[in-house]
Amino acid sequence: IASARRTALSNLDLAFGSALGAREKHRIARASFTELAVTAVELVNWHRVTGPELIALTDSDTIQGLGESLAKGKGLVVCCAHYSNWEWIAGYAAMLGYPVNAVIRPLDNPLLETHLAEARISKKVRILARKTSVRPALEALRRGEIVALMADQNAAVGGLFVPFFGIEASTMRGPSYFAEACGSPVRFIWERRKAGGRHEVHLSEEIPQSGEERADLGALHGRIENLVRRDPAQWMWVHPRWRKRPPGESGFYPGTWT
């Protein structure tokens, strides 16, 4: 718990610097932990939520954009962040009938991973394990389906450094790679928790792809940053987003992450 708290506060210092005071940073960190706990409870009980209930509990004025992009016949790369209940989005889209293939990193706890995998499958979400996802993801896009990626975490291996809150962050290259390989459009999607157990899903417009990888990933991360700035308590600050550093640069998490 102490390590998680230190990481969250270090991240908030990196992201906001002197723009926010120490008291406000501590408030955001506490609120972020609360949101994460609520998400965890929702996911533990997610298998009990039926498809019709999931649809009834979710509001969205933009989700039809998935179909508009898929109609182009090139598949669709959908990028998400660890913001509010990110798992809810894939289940909602899949239960509406969209073909969702979610690239995931299995949880470290095998019992929890099995539980969550069963819940995803019950919502018709197809799971692609991240380490072996490249070929099946390409095949899914060529079939005209959705490939959903978590785009906001530190890339320990093979990442590209792009700015996030003005600081170079090692970033997973999947969104630009899949878009380039298949000519697929790219969109950003996020969710907000509402009162009464309801959820609200928002889908961005298509993010233009220039073919210049750093610029394209930077445009995506600009959207993530704008979202987090609007309501920072919803984001998972406990993750060491700036853990990997460019050659010769010292780390940001002394005593916590090396």
C-alpha positions, 0 to 999 in steps of 0.5 A, spaced: 500 500 500 505 504 501 509 503 495 502 504 491 501 511 494 508 513 493 507 511 485 501 515 485 504 521 488 510 521 484 506 520 478 502 526 480 508 530 481 510 528 474 504 530 471 502 536 474 508 539 477 507 545 481 500 547 478 497 542 483 498 543 491 500 537 495 493 537 498 490 536 492 495 531 489 493 527 496 486 528 494 486 525 487 491 519 489 485 517 495 480 518 490 483 514 484 484 508 489 477 509 491 475 508 484 480 503 482 476 499 488 469 500 486 472 497 479 474 491 482 468 490 486 464 491 479 469 486 475 468 481 481 461 481 480 461 482 473 459 475 471 452 476 474 450 482 469 446 479 463 447 482 456 440 486 457 442 488 463 449 491 461 446 494 455 440 497 459 445 500 464 449 504 459 448 510 456 452 512 449 450 517 444 457 515 440 457 508 440 454 507 433 461 510 430 464 503 431 459 500 425 461 507 421 468 505 421 467 497 420 463 499 414 469 501 411 471 494 411 478 495 414 477 493 421 478 498 427 483 499 432 480 501 438 484 504 444 482 505 451 485 507 457 485 505 465 480 510 466 474 508 470 471 501 469 475 500 462 472 492 462 465 495 461 466 498 455 468 491 451 463 488 454 458 493 452 460 493 445 460 486 444 453 485 447 451 490 442 453 485 436 460 488 435 465 483 434 470 485 439 477 482 440 481 485 446 488 484 447 490 483 454 495 482 459 493 476 464 493 478 471 498 475 475 493 472 480 491 465 476 484 465 480 482 472 478 484 471 471 480 465 470 474 469 473 475 475 469 476 471 463 470 467 464 466 474 465 469 477 458 467 470 454 460 471 457 459 478 454 462 475 447 469 478 448 474 474 444 480 474 448 487 475 445 493 474 450 498 480 449 504 476 448 501 472 442 496 477 439 500 480 433 497 474 428 490 473 431 489 481 431 491 482 424 487 476 422 481 479 426 482 486 422 482 483 416 476 480 417 473 486 418 473 486 426 475 490 432 481 490 435 481 493 442 488 495 445 490 498 452 494 504 450 496 508 456 501 503 460 509 503 460 512 499 455 517 495 458 520 492 451 520 495 444 516 501 446 517 508 442 518 514 447 512 519 446 510 525 450 505 524 455 504 530 460 510 533 457 514 527 459 517 522 454 513 515 456 515 509 453 509 507 449 506 501 446 506 501 438 500 496 437 495 502 435 500 505 429 502 498 427 496 495 426 493 501 423 499 501 418 499 494 417 491 493 415 489 500 413 485 500 419 482 506 422 483 508 429 479 511 435 479 512 442 474 510 447 472 511 454 467 510 460 465 514 466 461 511 472 455 515 473 450 515 479 445 509 480 450 504 478 450 506 471 455 507 466 456 512 460 461 510 454 464 515 449 467 514 442 472 519 439 472 521 432 477 517 427 484 519 429 487 521 422 493 516 421 499 520 418 504 514 417 509 517 422 509 513 428 511 518 433 506 523 431 500 518 431 501 515 437 502 522 440 496 524 437 492 518 441 496 520 447 494 527 447 487 525 447 488 520 453 492 526 457 486 531 455 481 526 458 485 525 465 486 532 466 478 533 466 477 528 471 484 525 474 481 521 480 478 516 474 485 514 472 489 509 475 495 513 478 498 507 481 501 504 475 508 507 474 507 510 467 514 513 466 518 507 469 522 506 463 527 512 461 531 514 455 538 511 455 542 515 460 536 518 463 535 516 471 528 513 473 523 517 477 521 512 482 527 511 487 526 506 492 519 503 488 521 501 481 528 500 478 
